[in-house]
Amino acid sequence: MLALWIAVDFAMVSHYFNIFDNTSRQTLEQIAAQRQEMAQLSAERDSYLRAKQDLVELQGKAVQPEDFFSRDVTLVNEIKTLENLGQKLKVALTLSGLSGTVTSAPKAKTQGEIFVVPYSISVTGDFSDVVAFIETMENLDFVTTLSALNISASSDSKVSASLTANFYLRQQ
């Protein structure tokens, strides 16, 4: 009888131990997820504070933040820059879908008078050259943002990338 009682107790303790173990594991996973989210939010807050500091510092310098946006309403310089970049990196570049000027472009979601002109680029070349082109676009001397990127294999071990992006113009 005592052996039966010990066996029943052991089975109950094992059962409840598994339940408590699973609950603890789920709680730890939730805590880890919340810590990760907190770290991401903290990084975003820090980035925001650094951006505010940068804007304060830039106000005292010769180049003002509003000068970052192109005033070239025909976008000739921007198009030349992209074409020169394509030649420099030895990729075939086709610019299309460029529609609008500062007078017909929609206003960007900003406080100032900044307008958005969409465009598309097709780039074909070696993988490393296409990647270099995309990375260099992030550091141009005018503001442009990518909204879509599609990369596919092309013939002769080349890669094709289709990019949809926006130029940002400031009204003169």
C-alpha positions as a printed NumPy array, in Angstrom:
array([[  0.   ,   0.   ,   0.   ],
       [  2.827,   2.379,   0.859],
       [  4.514,   1.581,  -2.452],
       [  1.275,   2.406,  -4.291],
       [  0.999,   5.677,  -2.37 ],
       [  4.62 ,   6.601,  -3.241],
       [  4.034,   5.702,  -6.903],
       [  0.881,   7.882,  -7.054],
       [  2.715,  10.763,  -5.324],
       [  5.645,  10.429,  -7.734],
       [  3.296,  10.44 , -10.751],
       [  1.462,  13.538,  -9.46 ],
       [  4.682,  15.397,  -8.687],
       [  6.079,  14.514, -12.122],
       [  2.885,  15.661, -13.817],
       [  2.748,  18.966, -11.958],
       [  6.484,  19.463, -12.396],
       [  6.02 ,  19.242, -16.186],
       [  3.158,  21.746, -16.042],
       [  5.22 ,  24.177, -13.944],
       [  8.252,  23.628, -16.176],
       [  6.25 ,  24.454, -19.319],
       [  4.752,  27.528, -17.669],
       [  8.194,  28.698, -16.58 ],
       [  9.603,  28.109, -20.066],
       [  6.77 ,  30.132, -21.651],
       [  7.299,  32.918, -19.139],
       [ 11.032,  33.001, -19.863],
       [ 10.344,  33.126, -23.611],
       [  7.953,  36.045, -23.08 ],
       [ 10.539,  37.854, -20.964],
       [ 13.201,  37.294, -23.642],
       [ 10.85 ,  38.641, -26.333],
       [ 10.04 ,  41.689, -24.201],
       [ 13.733,  42.311, -23.549],
       [ 14.417,  42.142, -27.277],
       [ 11.57 ,  44.559, -27.97 ],
       [ 12.838,  46.86 , -25.224],
       [ 16.336,  46.808, -26.721],
       [ 14.924,  47.683, -30.145],
       [ 12.813,  50.511, -28.731],
       [ 15.808,  51.762, -26.779],
       [ 17.93 ,  51.749, -29.934],
       [ 15.204,  53.655, -31.802],
       [ 14.994,  56.208, -28.971],
       [ 18.777,  56.623, -28.984],
       [ 18.761,  57.054, -32.757],
       [ 16.05 ,  59.701, -32.474],
       [ 17.987,  61.582, -29.783],
       [ 21.193,  61.45 , -31.864],
       [ 19.259,  62.765, -34.874],
       [ 17.939,  65.655, -32.791],
       [ 21.493,  66.407, -31.635],
       [ 22.761,  66.252, -35.212],
       [ 20.113,  68.743, -36.344],
       [ 21.075,  71.13 , -33.536],
       [ 24.743,  70.851, -34.548],
       [ 23.913,  71.348, -38.242],
       [ 22.002,  74.55 , -37.517],
       [ 25.284,  76.187, -36.565],
       [ 27.088,  75.047, -39.71 ],
       [ 27.232,  76.421, -43.24 ],
       [ 25.226,  73.54 , -44.72 ],
       [ 21.67 ,  73.512, -43.436],
       [ 19.4  ,  70.414, -43.394],
       [ 17.036,  71.956, -45.928],
       [ 19.956,  72.122, -48.382],
       [ 20.032,  68.31 , -48.512],
       [ 17.038,  68.249, -50.846],
       [ 17.552,  68.87 , -54.518],
       [ 16.321,  72.071, -56.088],
       [ 17.013,  70.767, -59.574],
       [ 13.429,  70.664, -60.83 ],
       [ 14.438,  68.849, -64.028],
       [ 16.49 ,  66.247, -62.111],
       [ 19.261,  66.42 , -64.714],
       [ 22.078,  66.329, -62.157],
       [ 20.523,  63.431, -60.255],
       [ 20.016,  61.402, -63.435],
       [ 23.593,  62.123, -64.535],
       [ 24.863,  61.056, -61.121],
       [ 23.004,  57.728, -61.354],
       [ 24.209,  57.132, -64.931],
       [ 27.82 ,  57.958, -63.974],
       [ 27.54 ,  55.62 , -61.007],
       [ 26.337,  52.858, -63.326],
       [ 29.276,  53.435, -65.678],
       [ 31.762,  53.576, -62.826],
       [ 30.514,  50.279, -61.381],
       [ 30.221,  48.654, -64.833],
       [ 26.516,  47.89 , -64.635],
       [ 23.924,  48.375, -67.36 ],
       [ 21.453,  50.933, -66.06 ],
       [ 18.025,  51.84 , -67.41 ],
       [ 16.081,  54.647, -65.788],
       [ 12.327,  54.646, -66.336],
       [  9.065,  55.717, -64.809],
       [ 10.361,  59.181, -64.02 ],
       [  7.229,  61.229, -63.869],
       [  6.635,  64.712, -62.668],
       [  8.498,  67.798, -61.649],
       [  8.29 ,  69.9  , -58.548],
       [  5.207,  71.66 , -59.936],
       [  3.277,  68.43 , -60.569],
       [  4.773,  66.13 , -57.933],
       [  2.86 ,  65.213, -54.797],
       [  3.974,  66.772, -51.524],
       [  6.041,  64.537, -49.241],
       [  4.782,  63.783, -45.742],
       [  6.986,  66.456, -44.193],
       [  6.507,  69.82 , -42.554],
       [  8.357,  71.747, -45.272],
       [  7.764,  72.191, -48.984],
       [  9.375,  68.942, -50.13 ],
       [  7.957,  66.977, -53.069],
       [  8.287,  63.367, -54.185],
       [  9.127,  62.297, -57.754],
       [  8.993,  58.51 , -58.257],
       [ 11.283,  56.629, -60.633],
       [ 12.431,  53.113, -61.47 ],
       [ 15.877,  51.758, -62.284],
       [ 16.869,  48.448, -63.819],
       [ 20.473,  47.435, -63.176],
       [ 22.219,  44.423, -64.714],
       [ 25.756,  43.254, -63.993],
       [ 27.88 ,  41.079, -61.775],
       [ 26.362,  40.482, -58.361],
       [ 29.061,  42.425, -56.515],
       [ 28.704,  45.405, -58.88 ],
       [ 24.908,  45.473, -58.498],
       [ 25.245,  45.322, -54.709],
       [ 27.839,  48.12 , -54.811],
       [ 25.425,  50.227, -56.894],
       [ 22.614,  49.744, -54.369],
       [ 24.908,  50.467, -51.415],
       [ 26.283,  53.596, -53.079],
       [ 22.75 ,  54.889, -53.648],
       [ 22.468,  55.195, -49.868],
       [ 25.305,  57.748, -49.819],
       [ 24.488,  60.036, -52.73 ],
       [ 24.642,  63.805, -52.356],
       [ 20.862,  64.062, -52.81 ],
       [ 18.018,  62.348, -50.982],
       [ 16.515,  59.314, -52.656],
       [ 14.76 ,  56.39 , -51.004],
       [ 14.162,  52.874, -52.229],
       [ 10.618,  51.624, -51.839],
       [ 10.983,  48.295, -53.666],
       [ 13.857,  46.075, -54.723],
       [ 13.706,  42.892, -56.789],
       [ 16.819,  40.9  , -57.628],
       [ 16.851,  37.996, -60.063],
       [ 19.383,  35.877, -61.903],
       [ 19.987,  36.891, -65.481],
       [ 21.742,  35.209, -68.362],
       [ 25.523,  34.696, -68.446],
       [ 25.828,  34.583, -64.642],
       [ 24.663,  38.194, -64.345],
       [ 22.175,  39.6  , -61.862],
       [ 19.317,  41.976, -62.596],
       [ 17.903,  44.327, -59.999],
       [ 14.753,  46.397, -60.373],
       [ 14.524,  49.316, -57.98 ],
       [ 11.596,  51.603, -57.336],
       [ 12.596,  54.8  , -55.616],
       [ 11.762,  58.452, -55.03 ],
       [ 13.636,  61.683, -55.551],
       [ 12.875,  64.373, -52.992],
       [ 12.789,  67.932, -54.304],
       [ 12.519,  71.214, -52.543],
       [ 10.479,  73.909, -54.209],
       [ 12.572,  76.896, -55.206]])
